[in-house]
Amino acid sequence: VQLQASGGGLVQAGGSLRLSCAASGSRSIVVRGVMGWYRQAPGKQRELVAKFSADSSTHYSDFVKGRFTISRDIRKSTVYLEMTGLNSEDTAVYYCYTNKAGVDYWGQGTQVTVSS
């Protein structure tokens, strides 16, 4: 399984970005697997942002509820993270994540920087 994340960049506070995570090697994980986004800010631990569970339900961490939306395009084997209302606390490296057969897979990370 390989995950390719993209879409990060520099944005002003209040702005929006859409991150993409293209999965290859296992289309089934996009259809019915656990896939999601974590982030890690400098000096902080990696934390969950949003994810699809195996039953296709979505889960969001409290700090992004109402601002971020996770979605997927099965035909493209891609999971997206639409981020709106960005603030400086959202500045971090964002990582795409999945788990298949008990093994964790991570994308390479994409930097999101929010300027105030």
Residue frames as a rotation matrix with the C-alpha (Angstrom) as fourth column:
VAL 1
0.578 0.816 0.000 0.00
0.816 -0.578 0.000 0.00
0.000 0.000 -1.000 0.00
GLN 2
-0.659 -0.751 0.026 1.30
0.752 -0.660 0.001 3.43
0.016 0.020 1.000 -0.92
LEU 3
0.510 0.796 -0.326 -0.22
0.808 -0.573 -0.136 6.75
-0.295 -0.194 -0.936 0.01
GLN 4
-0.565 -0.654 0.504 0.59
0.789 -0.606 0.098 9.96
0.241 0.453 0.858 -1.82
ALA 5
0.286 0.651 -0.703 -0.51
0.811 -0.555 -0.184 13.15
-0.510 -0.518 -0.687 -0.09
SER 6
-0.678 -0.460 0.573 -0.72
0.692 -0.663 0.286 16.51
0.249 0.591 0.768 -1.77
GLY 7
0.220 0.847 0.484 -2.45
0.663 -0.494 0.563 19.87
0.716 0.197 -0.670 -1.60
GLY 8
0.342 -0.137 -0.930 -0.67
0.853 -0.370 0.368 21.59
-0.394 -0.919 -0.009 1.26
GLY 9
-0.088 -0.421 0.903 0.59
0.711 -0.661 -0.239 25.12
0.698 0.621 0.357 1.06
LEU 10
-0.874 -0.228 -0.428 0.58
0.455 -0.690 -0.562 28.58
-0.168 -0.687 0.707 2.55
VAL 11
-0.117 0.907 0.405 -2.79
0.656 -0.235 0.717 30.18
0.746 0.350 -0.567 3.22
GLN 12
-0.704 -0.063 0.707 -4.01
-0.340 -0.845 -0.413 33.19
0.624 -0.531 0.574 5.15
ALA 13
-0.912 0.409 -0.024 -6.06
0.174 0.336 -0.926 32.81
-0.370 -0.849 -0.377 8.28
GLY 14
-0.097 0.967 -0.234 -9.67
-0.431 -0.252 -0.866 32.20
-0.897 0.016 0.441 7.39
GLY 15
-0.195 -0.070 -0.978 -8.73
-0.981 0.015 0.195 30.60
0.001 0.997 -0.071 4.11
SER 16
0.700 0.522 0.487 -9.27
-0.473 0.850 -0.231 27.12
-0.535 -0.069 0.842 2.73
LEU 17
-0.448 -0.769 -0.456 -7.26
-0.891 0.342 0.299 24.23
-0.074 0.540 -0.838 1.35
ARG 18
0.794 0.605 0.059 -8.07
-0.599 0.795 -0.101 20.78
-0.108 0.045 0.993 0.07
LEU 19
-0.350 -0.892 0.286 -5.68
-0.820 0.439 0.366 17.92
-0.452 -0.106 -0.885 0.73
SER 20
0.625 0.477 -0.618 -5.67
-0.727 0.645 -0.238 14.77
0.285 0.598 0.749 -1.37
CYS 21
-0.246 -0.665 0.705 -4.42
-0.722 0.611 0.324 11.30
-0.647 -0.429 -0.631 -0.55
ALA 22
0.392 0.302 -0.869 -4.12
-0.862 0.450 -0.232 8.91
0.321 0.840 0.437 -3.46
ALA 23
0.167 -0.265 0.950 -3.90
-0.600 0.737 0.311 5.25
-0.782 -0.622 -0.036 -2.47
SER 24
0.256 -0.124 -0.959 -2.27
-0.858 0.427 -0.285 2.62
0.444 0.896 0.003 -4.63
GLY 25
-0.754 -0.601 -0.264 -1.74
-0.467 0.773 -0.429 -1.06
0.462 -0.201 -0.864 -4.11
SER 26
-0.794 0.553 -0.254 -5.09
0.605 0.672 -0.428 -1.67
-0.066 -0.493 -0.867 -2.43
ARG 27
-0.672 0.606 0.425 -8.28
-0.156 -0.677 0.719 -0.13
0.724 0.418 0.550 -3.74
SER 28
0.046 0.769 -0.638 -10.32
0.576 0.501 0.646 -1.91
0.816 -0.397 -0.420 -1.06
ILE 29
-0.482 -0.246 -0.841 -8.98
0.868 -0.269 -0.418 0.30
-0.123 -0.931 0.343 1.71
VAL 30
-0.980 0.201 0.004 -10.56
-0.197 -0.961 0.192 3.32
0.042 0.188 0.981 0.06
VAL 31
-0.350 0.900 -0.259 -13.84
-0.181 0.206 0.962 1.46
0.919 0.384 0.091 -0.36
ARG 32
0.688 0.705 -0.172 -14.18
-0.059 0.290 0.955 -0.01
0.723 -0.647 0.242 3.11
GLY 33
0.030 -0.767 -0.641 -11.00
0.812 0.393 -0.432 0.53
0.583 -0.507 0.635 5.06
VAL 34
0.642 0.010 -0.767 -9.81
0.595 -0.638 0.489 2.84
-0.484 -0.770 -0.416 7.76
MET 35
-0.174 -0.698 0.694 -8.37
0.896 -0.405 -0.182 5.93
0.408 0.590 0.697 6.13
GLY 36
0.808 0.510 -0.294 -7.79
0.588 -0.726 0.358 9.32
-0.031 -0.462 -0.886 7.50
TRP 37
0.278 -0.659 0.699 -5.64
0.172 -0.682 -0.711 12.29
0.945 0.318 -0.077 8.24
TYR 38
0.530 -0.259 -0.808 -3.33
0.826 -0.061 0.561 13.06
-0.194 -0.964 0.182 11.11
ARG 39
0.643 -0.413 0.645 -1.25
0.054 -0.815 -0.576 16.13
0.764 0.405 -0.502 11.68
GLN 40
0.385 -0.603 -0.699 1.86
0.919 0.181 0.350 17.04
-0.085 -0.777 0.624 13.59
ALA 41
0.902 -0.098 0.421 2.80
-0.042 -0.989 -0.140 20.55
0.431 0.109 -0.896 14.57
PRO 42
-0.045 -0.999 0.023 6.36
-0.076 -0.019 -0.997 21.46
0.996 -0.047 -0.075 15.59
GLY 43
-0.790 -0.415 0.451 7.10
-0.461 -0.082 -0.884 20.22
0.404 -0.906 -0.126 19.09
LYS 44
-0.068 0.851 0.520 3.80
-0.933 0.130 -0.335 18.39
-0.353 -0.508 0.786 19.37
GLN 45
-0.621 -0.072 0.781 2.65
-0.016 0.997 0.079 14.82
-0.784 0.036 -0.620 19.03
ARG 46
-0.919 0.349 -0.184 0.90
-0.168 0.075 0.983 13.56
0.357 0.934 -0.010 15.95
GLU 47
-0.629 0.765 0.135 -2.86
-0.174 0.030 -0.984 13.80
-0.757 -0.643 0.114 16.37
LEU 48
-0.501 0.567 0.654 -5.89
0.832 0.523 0.184 12.53
-0.238 0.636 -0.734 14.56
VAL 49
-0.912 0.261 -0.316 -7.72
-0.325 -0.930 0.173 15.07
-0.248 0.260 0.933 12.43
ALA 50
0.184 0.975 -0.126 -10.43
-0.888 0.109 -0.447 13.05
-0.422 0.194 0.885 10.68
LYS 51
-0.869 -0.489 0.072 -10.95
-0.417 0.803 0.427 9.53
-0.267 0.341 -0.901 9.44
PHE 52
0.180 0.826 -0.533 -13.23
-0.832 0.417 0.365 7.01
0.524 0.378 0.763 7.81
SER 53
-0.242 -0.181 0.953 -13.84
-0.717 0.695 -0.050 3.95
-0.654 -0.696 -0.298 9.92
ALA 54
-0.964 -0.203 0.172 -14.25
-0.064 0.805 0.590 0.47
-0.258 0.558 -0.789 8.43
ASP 55
-0.280 0.937 0.208 -18.04
0.814 0.347 -0.466 0.88
-0.508 0.039 -0.860 8.54
SER 56
-0.320 0.012 0.947 -17.69
0.791 -0.547 0.274 4.09
0.521 0.837 0.165 6.49
SER 57
0.787 0.528 -0.320 -18.63
0.616 -0.634 0.467 6.32
0.044 -0.564 -0.824 9.39
THR 58
0.117 -0.749 0.653 -16.61
0.298 -0.600 -0.742 9.48
0.947 0.281 0.152 9.80
HIS 59
0.581 -0.040 -0.813 -14.89
0.809 -0.082 0.582 10.77
-0.090 -0.996 -0.015 12.88
TYR 60
0.292 -0.464 0.836 -13.57
0.217 -0.819 -0.531 14.26
0.931 0.336 -0.138 13.49
SER 61
-0.471 -0.481 -0.740 -11.48
0.863 -0.076 -0.500 15.58
0.184 -0.873 0.451 16.30
ASP 62
0.338 0.742 -0.579 -13.20
0.857 -0.496 -0.137 18.34
-0.389 -0.450 -0.804 18.23
PHE 63
-0.146 -0.472 -0.870 -10.83
0.186 -0.876 0.444 21.03
-0.972 -0.097 0.216 17.07
VAL 64
-0.966 -0.204 -0.158 -11.88
-0.107 -0.238 0.965 20.63
-0.234 0.950 0.208 13.41
LYS 65
-0.418 0.880 0.227 -15.58
0.845 0.468 -0.257 19.88
-0.333 0.085 -0.939 13.72
GLY 66
0.580 0.749 -0.320 -17.60
0.513 -0.642 -0.570 22.17
-0.632 0.167 -0.757 11.53
ARG 67
0.390 -0.515 -0.764 -14.51
-0.595 -0.774 0.218 23.36
-0.703 0.369 -0.608 9.65
PHE 68
-0.655 -0.696 -0.294 -13.00
-0.709 0.432 0.558 20.27
-0.261 0.573 -0.776 8.00
THR 69
0.565 0.816 0.119 -14.70
-0.682 0.544 -0.490 17.62
-0.464 0.196 0.864 5.90
ILE 70
-0.625 -0.717 0.309 -13.30
-0.424 0.644 0.637 14.25
-0.656 0.267 -0.706 4.91
SER 71
0.583 0.786 -0.208 -14.55
-0.611 0.255 -0.750 12.64
-0.536 0.564 0.628 1.72
ARG 72
-0.414 -0.734 0.539 -13.46
-0.113 0.629 0.769 10.04
-0.903 0.258 -0.344 -0.81
ASP 73
0.345 0.394 -0.852 -13.64
-0.920 -0.038 -0.390 9.26
-0.186 0.919 0.349 -4.49
ILE 74
0.389 -0.156 0.908 -13.59
-0.163 0.958 0.234 5.50
-0.907 -0.239 0.347 -4.88
ARG 75
0.951 -0.006 0.310 -13.04
0.300 0.278 -0.912 5.67
-0.081 0.960 0.267 -8.64
LYS 76
0.566 -0.778 0.272 -9.87
-0.361 -0.531 -0.767 7.67
0.741 0.336 -0.581 -8.06
SER 77
0.420 -0.370 -0.829 -8.86
0.740 0.669 0.076 5.73
0.526 -0.645 0.555 -4.92
THR 78
-0.600 -0.611 0.515 -8.45
0.292 -0.768 -0.571 9.08
0.745 -0.192 0.639 -3.25
VAL 79
0.258 0.585 -0.769 -9.43
0.965 -0.108 0.241 10.51
0.058 -0.804 -0.592 0.10
TYR 80
-0.163 -0.229 0.960 -9.77
0.358 -0.920 -0.159 14.25
0.919 0.318 0.232 0.56
LEU 81
-0.138 0.163 -0.977 -9.67
0.955 -0.241 -0.175 16.65
-0.264 -0.957 -0.122 3.45
GLU 82
0.063 0.263 0.963 -11.47
0.522 -0.831 0.193 19.92
0.851 0.490 -0.190 2.79
MET 83
-0.286 -0.275 -0.918 -10.28
0.946 -0.231 -0.226 22.50
-0.150 -0.933 0.326 5.29
THR 84
0.138 0.378 0.915 -12.04
0.446 -0.849 0.283 25.81
0.884 0.370 -0.286 5.81
GLY 85
0.878 0.255 0.406 -11.76
-0.175 -0.619 0.766 28.54
0.446 -0.743 -0.499 8.41
LEU 86
0.348 -0.825 -0.446 -8.06
0.719 0.540 -0.438 27.82
0.602 -0.168 0.781 8.84
ASN 87
0.936 -0.148 0.320 -6.20
-0.307 -0.789 0.533 29.43
0.173 -0.597 -0.783 11.71
SER 88
0.153 -0.988 0.025 -2.61
-0.869 -0.146 -0.473 29.49
0.471 0.051 -0.881 12.88
GLU 89
-0.088 -0.150 0.985 -3.17
-0.793 0.609 0.021 26.47
-0.603 -0.779 -0.172 15.13
ASP 90
0.861 0.413 0.295 -3.84
-0.138 0.750 -0.648 24.39
-0.489 0.517 0.703 12.04
THR 91
0.431 -0.793 -0.430 -0.26
-0.848 -0.192 -0.495 24.88
0.310 0.578 -0.755 10.89
ALA 92
0.218 -0.333 0.917 1.28
-0.482 0.780 0.398 21.41
-0.849 -0.529 0.010 10.76
VAL 93
-0.766 -0.325 -0.554 2.44
-0.638 0.483 0.599 18.62
0.072 0.813 -0.578 8.53
TYR 94
0.239 0.933 0.268 -0.60
-0.862 0.331 -0.384 16.61
-0.447 -0.139 0.884 7.53
TYR 95
-0.827 -0.563 0.009 -0.25
-0.527 0.779 0.340 12.88
-0.198 0.277 -0.940 7.05
CYS 96
0.218 0.832 -0.510 -2.53
-0.880 0.394 0.266 10.49
0.422 0.390 0.818 5.26
TYR 97
-0.667 -0.407 0.624 -3.00
-0.698 0.633 -0.334 7.20
-0.259 -0.658 -0.707 7.09
THR 98
0.350 0.806 -0.477 -4.49
-0.788 0.529 0.316 3.79
0.507 0.265 0.820 6.61
ASN 99
-0.385 -0.404 0.830 -4.44
-0.764 0.644 -0.041 0.43
-0.518 -0.649 -0.557 8.30
LYS 100
0.391 0.451 -0.802 -4.62
-0.816 0.572 -0.076 -2.81
0.425 0.685 0.592 6.38
ALA 101
0.601 -0.075 -0.795 -4.48
0.164 0.986 0.030 -6.22
0.782 -0.148 0.605 8.04
GLY 102
0.856 -0.174 -0.487 -3.14
0.501 0.044 0.864 -4.68
-0.129 -0.984 0.125 11.21
VAL 103
-0.236 -0.967 0.092 -0.34
0.950 -0.210 0.233 -2.78
-0.206 0.142 0.968 9.49
ASP 104
0.537 0.354 -0.766 -0.19
0.296 -0.929 -0.221 1.02
-0.790 -0.108 -0.604 9.57
TYR 105
-0.122 -0.533 0.837 0.71
0.991 -0.107 0.076 2.90
0.049 0.839 0.542 6.40
TRP 106
0.305 0.128 -0.944 1.57
0.386 -0.922 0.000 6.58
-0.871 -0.364 -0.331 6.22
GLY 107
0.778 -0.087 0.622 1.90
0.558 -0.360 -0.748 9.02
0.289 0.929 -0.232 3.39
GLN 108
-0.155 -0.985 0.076 4.87
0.869 -0.172 -0.464 11.32
0.470 -0.006 0.882 3.16
GLY 109
-0.007 0.214 -0.977 3.13
0.779 -0.611 -0.139 14.33
-0.626 -0.762 -0.162 4.68
THR 110
-0.099 0.017 0.995 2.17
0.767 -0.635 0.087 17.66
0.634 0.772 0.050 3.24
GLN 111
-0.752 -0.333 -0.569 2.89
0.639 -0.578 -0.507 20.97
-0.160 -0.745 0.648 4.93
VAL 112
0.306 0.826 0.474 0.05
0.731 -0.522 0.439 23.35
0.610 0.212 -0.763 5.74
THR 113
-0.691 -0.548 -0.472 1.05
0.720 -0.584 -0.375 26.80
-0.070 -0.599 0.798 6.93
VAL 114
0.409 0.876 0.255 -1.53
0.834 -0.472 0.286 29.35
0.371 0.096 -0.924 8.01
SER 115
-0.722 -0.673 0.161 -0.38
0.579 -0.715 -0.392 32.94
0.379 -0.190 0.906 8.25
SER 116
0.072 0.761 -0.645 -2.14
0.951 -0.248 -0.187 35.36
-0.302 -0.599 -0.741 10.55
